[in-house]
Amino acid sequence: MSVHVPMAVDSRTRSEIEADVVADYRASSPRSAALHEAARKVMPGGDTRTVAFHAPYPLAVAEGQGCRIQDADGRTYIDLLNNYTSLIHGHGHPGVVAAVSAHLPTGTAFPAPNEAQTKLAEIIVDRVASVDMVRFCNSGTEAVMNALRAARAFTGRELVIKMEGGYHGTYDDVEVSVHPDPRDPASGPDHAPIGVVGTRGVPRNTTENVIVTPMNDVDAVSRLMRERGDEVAALIVEPVMGSAGMLPADHAFLEALRALTLEHGALLIFDEVMSFRLEAGGVQEHYRVRPDLTTFAKIIGGGFPVGGFGGRASVMEQFDPLGPTPLWQSGTFNGNLITMAAGVAAMEAYPPSEVARINALGERLRSGLRDTLAENDVEATVTGYGSFAGVHLGAREVRSYRDAAAVDKGLARLLHLTLLLEGVYAAPRLMMCTSTAMNEKTIDDVLAAFGRAVNGIRPALAA
Ligand SMILES: Cc1ncc(COP(=O)(O)O)c(C=O)c1O
């Protein structure tokens, strides 16, 4: 479904529209503004999660139920972000609530194994064909860090290849070319990008051990592997790039990565922190490519902090504490009862039928977004797969990180604030996802709001 609201003549300039939207936003969120001011005194910028921050200040969220959340001023929103794709069931899922509540009075974390750990590990091993064994940690960042450590230990090599624009968390080694500016000559040309450290504070020599290649460019990665393949410990890739803009890999590219890593004795790591939700066995099931290692997080914790990594027994067995020279992987809250119990409940409530249902909702969302944008004469690309959607405003068709990086970010932020005013909660970069708490009516409500938002700022979008 799409919505086309006939436009009254609106002669405002883009900056007038931006000023109006920000004024409306401020007027509708005084409590969030006050909370932000208080937070600024004790946290830099009043923030503790850079990706979720946006100007003038983010809404403080007070509570959520199902697919709806409520801000500190009592306004409700359809939650189309689900804590950056991690809340597969939205908020307050009864199964998750019951599982967690059962443990709260009797202890949440012990330095000891528990039944729920094994259960969650069994669920992952049963679902993901390439995973024989798994271990848990507390974030996707840690999952990636441990997977790279495992690969380096297994191969005795240090070099890692990642995709330009690939996001794998905030571990120093993967903070290379996450959001490089393609216009900066330091980033190199399109088909031979040069790794650049993503944030100050990461050692500059990180780029000696971590190099980049463009997603979906078989020639470029083949060339790189011909030149340096025998030094490569691991090639890490998100099969659907999330942070870069919900950009699915080409089948042929992932197949080429598998062949090249096998040829050169390097390990292939699929970062499925985000994409695991896209098929019951992870999106690798759809691509029919088996990596050596897979990283997990987000949905497997049922709404609690989590990470996991797993794969071939021969690689994972390096962590066996009874082995001759075990790899170290520890964490105070690894496998804690609350996260594990919530994860088991969340995964049990996410059978293949539910995966298919919310993927179909994702398709309904993407096609409705495309129709609404086209009917309002707004040039844009809508990307995604399954339950994911990304909106990229501008004439340039978005197929790669460099395409996505070229879009007008200010325009995306303007549409994001306007969507909030219309009751839809998406990421500031216009990333969206569906959840099992939604149905077709929810998506139609989102599309109606999206139509109003687009129409409300149309002169800015069409400029
Ligand atoms: C593909 C991918 N890998 C790793 C991470 C890092 O996970 P976390 O935020 O749990 O550290 C993310 C987070 O969004 C991600 O999308």
The ligand as a MOL file (V3000), in Angstrom:
LIG
                    3D

  0  0  0     0  0            999 V3000
M  V30 BEGIN CTAB
M  V30 COUNTS 16 16 0 0 0
M  V30 BEGIN ATOM
M  V30 1 C 27.2330 -6.7780 11.5890 0
M  V30 2 C 27.5410 -6.3110 12.9720 0
M  V30 3 N 28.6080 -6.8140 13.6120 0
M  V30 4 C 28.9200 -6.4490 14.8570 0
M  V30 5 C 28.1590 -5.5320 15.5290 0
M  V30 6 C 28.5300 -5.1300 16.9220 0
M  V30 7 O 27.6020 -5.6490 17.8200 0
M  V30 8 P 27.4620 -4.9860 19.2800 0
M  V30 9 O 26.8270 -3.6570 19.0890 0
M  V30 10 O 26.6060 -5.9730 20.0280 0
M  V30 11 O 28.8410 -4.9080 19.8330 0
M  V30 12 C 27.0360 -4.9860 14.9140 0
M  V30 13 C 26.1970 -3.9920 15.6180 0
M  V30 14 O 25.3200 -3.3890 15.0820 0
M  V30 15 C 26.7230 -5.3760 13.6010 0
M  V30 16 O 25.6730 -4.8700 12.9490 0
M  V30 END ATOM
M  V30 BEGIN BOND
M  V30 1 1 1 2
M  V30 2 1 2 3
M  V30 3 2 2 15
M  V30 4 2 3 4
M  V30 5 1 4 5
M  V30 6 1 5 6
M  V30 7 2 5 12
M  V30 8 1 6 7
M  V30 9 1 7 8
M  V30 10 2 8 9
M  V30 11 1 8 10
M  V30 12 1 8 11
M  V30 13 1 12 13
M  V30 14 1 12 15
M  V30 15 2 13 14
M  V30 16 1 15 16
M  V30 END BOND
M  V30 END CTAB
M  END
